[in-house]
Amino acid sequence: MFCGKCERKWKMHKKKRNIGAEILKGLREIKRGVLGRVIHVPDVAKTRAKAGLSQTQFARLLGVSVRTLQDWEQGRRAPTGAARTLIAVAARTPEVLRQIA
């Protein structure tokens, strides 16, 4: 399969690295909160209720489908990008959304 030189290199590389140990180490670090970026997303359902908007109104305001909004509210998906920013603004100042709506 490999030439003699390539095979030796591959075996040496393979011996140096323990993928299983690396994965376990990474999982332990994630569990401890050492690695990764944690982004706080306000509770979408509470934010919408605080703004006094229906799912349809809130979804239209954010520029997403009602189904996407429902997925966010039920925790199946998380908002990203501009939607996440708008939700954060709405969580802090819900009256702003009421004015826009």
N, C-alpha and C positions, 0 to 999 in steps of 0.2 A: 504494500500500500504506500509506504513512504520509502524514500531512499535511505540508506544507512545513516547518513548525517542528520537528516530531518527527523528520523525516528528517535535517535539519541536525544536530540534537542527537545522533542515532544515529551519524551519520558522524563527528562530533567525538569521541564516546566511543570509537568503534571505532578511531580513529587514535591515541588516547592509550594504548591498551592493546595489548600484544603477548602474546597468550595463549601462543603457542609458546615465547617466551623465558621467560615465567613458569614454565611447566612444566619446561623444561630447568634453570632456576635451582633450582627445588624438588628436582628429581632429583639435581642435583649436591650440594645441601645434605644430602639424605638419605644420599647415598653417603659424604660426609665425616662424617656423624654429627652434624651441626649441629642438625637438627630432629628432632622425634619423641621419643616416650618409649619407652625400651627396658626391657622387663620381663623379668627373668631367670626362666625356668621350669626347675627342675631336670629332669634326664633322668628321664622317668617310668618307663621300663623298669628302669633301674638302681636307682631308688628302691624300686620294687616288689620287685625281687630282694633288695635290702638288707634289706627288711622281712620277707623270707621268705614272701611270700604269692603265691598263684596269681592269674592274671588275674581269675578269677571272684570270689575273695575280695576282692581289691583294688578291683574295680569296685563290688561290693556295699557295701564300706566307704565309698567316695566317693559312692555314690548315683547311679552312671552305668551305662550298659549296657556289656557286655564289648566290643561293637563300638566304642563311643566310646573306651574305654581303648586298644584296639588302634590306633585312628586317632591317638591321642596318642603312643603308643609308636613308631609308624612315621612320625611327623612330618607326617601329612596334616592334622592339626588341632592346636590348642594349647588346653590347659585354661584356663578363665577363672573369675573369681569365687572362690567358696568352695572349689571343687576345686583351684584353683591354690594357695590358702593351705594346704589340707590336705596337698598334695603337698610343699610347702616344709617343713612341719612334719615330715612323714615322712622327708624327706631328711636333716634335722638329727638327729632322734631316732626311728629306725625302731622301737625297742622300744615306744614309745607305741602304734603301730598294732598291734603284736603283742598287746599287752595288751587292746586294744579288740576285736580279731578273736577 
